[in-house]
Amino acid sequence: MYLHLGQETVVRQSDIIGIFDMDKSTISKHSRQFLADAQKGGRVFNVSDDLPKTYVVCVDREGTETVYISQISSATLRRRAEFIKSLSNILPEKQGSFR
């Protein structure tokens, strides 16, 4: 299943490592350094035209780490992810799905 992060950006839920509140997590120097290194490496994508509230860390099947900056709150993204997960428990599995 996929999670909509804002604008026209969706990511596979299985690729998500963490959803972090921008204000609370960037207090730590380690978080700030992580974001700075990701930015220098060209792995940060801003999917927001508004004030950023959240960053989402993803790792794809090849092991490539990507950080998405979103204007959607971390609480809302977590609720969306939980809702989608509950749907996947209800919906029957289809052959050849993108999991």
C-alpha positions in Angstrom: 0.0 0.0 0.0 1.0 3.6 -0.5 1.0 6.7 1.7 0.3 10.2 0.2 2.8 12.7 1.6 1.5 15.8 -0.1 1.4 17.5 -3.6 1.8 14.6 -6.0 4.0 12.4 -3.9 3.2 8.9 -2.6 5.6 6.3 -1.1 5.3 2.6 -0.4 4.5 2.1 3.2 6.9 -0.8 3.3 9.7 1.7 2.4 9.0 4.0 5.3 11.6 3.9 8.1 10.1 6.7 10.2 7.8 9.7 10.3 9.3 12.6 12.3 7.9 15.9 13.5 10.1 18.6 12.2 10.0 20.9 15.3 10.5 18.1 17.9 13.1 16.0 16.2 15.4 18.8 14.9 16.2 19.8 18.4 18.8 17.0 18.4 22.1 17.8 16.8 22.1 14.2 15.4 18.8 14.8 13.6 20.0 18.1 12.2 23.3 16.4 11.0 21.3 13.6 9.4 19.1 16.1 7.5 22.2 18.2 6.5 24.0 15.1 5.2 20.9 13.9 3.3 20.6 17.4 1.8 24.2 17.4 0.7 23.8 14.0 -0.8 20.8 15.1 -2.9 18.4 12.7 -1.1 16.0 15.3 0.3 12.8 16.1 -1.6 10.5 18.9 -0.5 6.9 18.0 -1.4 5.5 21.1 0.2 4.9 24.7 -0.8 4.0 25.5 2.8 5.9 25.5 6.1 7.3 22.0 6.6 5.9 20.1 9.5 7.3 16.6 9.0 10.0 14.6 7.4 9.6 11.0 6.3 12.7 8.7 5.9 12.3 5.9 3.3 14.7 3.2 2.1 13.7 1.5 -1.2 14.4 -2.1 -2.2 17.9 -1.1 -3.5 18.8 0.4 -0.1 18.6 4.0 -1.3 17.7 6.3 1.5 15.4 9.3 0.7 14.0 12.0 2.9 10.7 13.7 2.1 9.7 17.0 3.6 6.0 17.4 4.0 3.5 20.1 5.2 1.3 17.4 6.6 1.6 16.8 10.3 3.3 13.6 11.5 0.1 12.7 13.5 -2.0 12.9 10.3 0.5 10.9 8.3 0.5 8.2 11.0 -3.3 8.1 11.1 -3.3 7.7 7.3 -0.8 4.9 7.5 -2.8 3.1 10.2 -6.0 3.5 8.2 -4.4 2.1 5.1 -3.0 -0.8 7.1 -6.4 -1.6 8.5 -7.8 -1.6 4.9 -5.2 -4.1 3.8 -6.4 -6.4 6.6 -9.9 -6.2 5.2 -9.2 -6.3 1.5 -8.4 -9.7 -0.1 -4.9 -10.1 -1.4 -4.6 -9.9 -5.2 -2.2 -11.9 -7.2 0.7 -9.8 -8.4 0.3 -6.9 -6.0 3.1 -4.3 -5.7 4.2 -5.3 -2.1 
